[in-house]
Amino acid sequence: MKHAVRLTLACGLLLATGAVSAADVSTPVGTWQQVDDVTGKPTSILQITESNGELQAKVLQVMNATPEDIARDGNPPKCTQCDGARKDQPIIGMTVMWGVTRDYDVWDGGRILDPKNGRIYKVKLTLKDGGQKLDVHGYIGFSLLGRSQVWKREQ
């Protein structure tokens, strides 16, 4: 019993000091590197959070922005193709996924925005490779149609 208490305290101290990662790989909550499904190159870093049982994702960083993406005044890329309140707003800090809830081993029922074209799709998330990868499937209508990206968990 004493050894179990010592081990628990030691693990707690390691977690508190940051010596061991406390990331929960059984859920999409965390920081992810978005990888383009066509080029295979990283395009952005996103943070998925959970509130009241719903997941949402915000863009933390846009990678490899082209000169066309960056305004002449040096501002970050904007969602020029978006409608409504998102129109011409900076992509960094923008909520691009919302309303996603858990359904057994998948998360769905929400929406995802593609800032490149301003379109909003239904979304389905599935963890892969022990929670280190996330299959993000955007679609219109039935989930059999659409396209998927594989995001990589940031450490």
C-alpha positions as CSV (number, residue, x, y, z in Angstrom):
1,M,0.0,0.0,0.0
2,K,2.8,2.4,0.9
3,H,4.5,1.7,-2.5
4,A,1.2,2.5,-4.4
5,V,0.9,5.8,-2.5
6,R,4.5,6.7,-3.3
7,L,4.1,5.8,-6.9
8,T,0.9,7.9,-7.2
9,L,2.5,10.9,-5.5
10,A,5.6,10.5,-7.8
11,C,3.4,10.5,-10.9
12,G,1.4,13.4,-9.6
13,L,4.7,15.4,-9.1
14,L,5.9,14.5,-12.6
15,L,2.7,15.7,-14.1
16,A,2.6,18.9,-12.0
17,T,6.2,19.7,-13.1
18,G,5.5,19.0,-16.7
19,A,8.0,16.2,-16.9
20,V,5.3,13.9,-18.3
21,S,2.6,14.9,-20.9
22,A,-0.9,14.7,-19.6
23,A,-2.5,14.7,-23.1
24,D,-5.6,12.5,-23.2
25,V,-5.4,10.6,-26.5
26,S,-8.9,9.1,-26.1
27,T,-10.4,12.4,-27.2
28,P,-9.8,14.9,-30.0
29,V,-9.2,17.6,-27.5
30,G,-5.7,19.0,-28.0
31,T,-3.5,20.7,-30.5
32,W,-3.4,19.4,-34.0
33,Q,-1.3,19.9,-37.2
34,Q,-3.6,20.1,-40.2
35,V,-2.1,18.3,-43.2
36,D,-3.4,19.0,-46.6
37,D,-5.0,15.9,-48.2
38,V,-3.7,16.8,-51.7
39,T,-0.1,18.0,-51.0
40,G,0.5,16.2,-47.7
41,K,2.1,19.3,-46.3
42,P,1.2,20.9,-43.0
43,T,-1.1,23.9,-43.5
44,S,-2.1,25.1,-40.0
45,I,-2.1,24.4,-36.3
46,L,-5.5,24.1,-34.6
47,Q,-6.7,23.8,-31.0
48,I,-9.7,21.6,-30.3
49,T,-11.5,22.3,-27.0
50,E,-14.6,20.9,-25.4
51,S,-17.3,22.9,-23.7
52,N,-20.6,21.4,-22.4
53,G,-20.0,18.2,-24.4
54,E,-19.3,19.9,-27.7
55,L,-16.0,20.2,-29.5
56,Q,-14.8,23.3,-31.3
57,A,-11.6,24.2,-33.1
58,K,-9.7,27.4,-33.5
59,V,-6.9,28.2,-35.8
60,L,-3.7,29.0,-33.9
61,Q,-1.2,29.3,-36.8
62,V,-1.3,29.4,-40.6
63,M,1.8,27.8,-42.1
64,N,3.5,28.6,-45.4
65,A,1.2,31.4,-46.3
66,T,1.8,32.5,-49.9
67,P,2.3,36.2,-50.7
68,E,-1.2,36.3,-52.0
69,D,-2.5,35.2,-48.6
70,I,-0.8,38.0,-46.7
71,A,-2.1,41.5,-47.0
72,R,0.3,44.3,-48.1
73,D,0.2,45.7,-44.6
74,G,1.6,42.5,-43.2
75,N,-1.6,41.3,-41.6
76,P,-2.3,37.5,-41.4
77,P,-4.4,35.7,-44.0
78,K,-8.1,36.6,-44.0
79,C,-11.1,34.6,-44.9
80,T,-12.0,36.5,-48.1
81,Q,-14.3,33.8,-49.4
82,C,-16.4,33.6,-46.2
83,D,-19.9,35.0,-45.7
84,G,-21.4,36.9,-42.9
85,A,-19.5,37.8,-39.8
86,R,-16.4,35.8,-40.9
87,K,-16.1,37.8,-44.2
88,D,-12.5,39.3,-44.4
89,Q,-11.7,38.3,-40.8
90,P,-8.3,37.0,-39.9
91,I,-8.1,33.2,-40.1
92,I,-5.8,33.0,-37.1
93,G,-8.1,32.9,-34.0
94,M,-11.1,32.0,-36.1
95,T,-13.4,29.2,-34.9
96,V,-13.5,26.8,-37.9
97,M,-15.2,23.8,-36.3
98,W,-18.2,23.8,-33.9
99,G,-21.1,21.7,-32.5
100,V,-19.3,18.3,-32.7
101,T,-20.5,15.7,-30.2
102,R,-19.4,12.2,-29.3
103,D,-21.2,9.3,-30.8
104,Y,-19.5,6.1,-29.4
105,D,-16.0,6.1,-31.1
106,V,-16.6,9.0,-33.5
107,W,-17.5,12.6,-33.0
108,D,-20.0,14.2,-35.4
109,G,-23.1,16.4,-35.7
110,G,-21.1,19.6,-36.1
111,R,-19.8,21.8,-38.9
112,I,-16.4,22.7,-40.2
113,L,-15.4,25.7,-42.3
114,D,-12.9,25.6,-45.1
115,P,-11.4,29.1,-45.1
116,K,-10.0,28.6,-48.6
117,N,-13.4,28.6,-50.2
118,G,-15.6,29.9,-47.4
119,R,-17.8,26.7,-47.5
120,I,-19.2,25.1,-44.4
121,Y,-19.5,21.3,-44.3
122,K,-20.8,18.6,-41.9
123,V,-17.9,17.0,-40.1
124,K,-17.1,13.6,-38.6
125,L,-14.0,13.0,-36.5
126,T,-12.3,9.6,-35.9
127,L,-9.2,9.0,-33.8
128,K,-6.5,6.8,-35.4
129,D,-3.1,5.4,-34.4
130,G,-3.8,5.4,-30.7
131,G,-5.1,8.9,-30.7
132,Q,-2.0,10.4,-32.5
133,K,-3.9,11.0,-35.7
134,L,-7.4,12.4,-36.4
135,D,-9.4,11.6,-39.5
136,V,-11.4,14.7,-40.3
137,H,-14.1,14.0,-42.8
138,G,-16.0,16.9,-44.3
139,Y,-19.1,16.3,-46.3
140,I,-22.4,17.5,-47.7
141,G,-25.4,15.3,-47.4
142,F,-24.2,11.7,-46.7
143,S,-20.9,11.0,-45.0
144,L,-20.0,8.5,-47.8
145,L,-19.4,11.5,-50.0
146,G,-16.9,14.2,-49.2
147,R,-13.2,14.3,-48.4
148,S,-10.9,13.5,-45.5
149,Q,-7.8,14.9,-44.0
150,V,-5.5,13.3,-41.4
151,W,-4.4,15.7,-38.7
152,K,-1.4,14.9,-36.5
153,R,-1.5,15.5,-32.8
154,E,1.1,18.0,-31.6
155,Q,3.2,16.9,-28.6
